[in-house]
Amino acid sequence: MKDSGMSQIIQNELPKKLSKFKSVLNFLKDNLPLFICIAVVIFVIICYTNHVYKLSQDQADQKYAKMQAAAQKQQADMHELLNKAVIQIDQDITKKFDKIDTVTAASKTTVVKEVAKNPRLSDPNQGITDDMLTAINNARKETQQ
């Protein structure tokens, strides 16, 4: 009995389902060229946008590399310029110190000679001799240059 009920369902329902399936197949068969065209257009658009994206990435990478190289060159130039400036400042300071040492040595010699010649120079209440004043003024001039 169950078999007859099952066979009756199959006989009633199967043609309906087959007709639906045939209508879907007919729809696909009739519109297959359209679906293929749509799929090809979508594929072309995807390939084109991917290609454009890769090109723009490459251009961005090239710009970044150029900017990086320019920044490194500028940094190297600044480093070189600062090194030259520091060397120049060091040389100028060394010259000034040498000049001060020379003037100081010459002034000390003159002061020692003057004090030895005239003991009153060691007395703060006494005046300065002309030679002593000249030595002091010369030392001041040399250190200001």
Beta strands, then each sheet from edge to edge (+ up, - down):
end
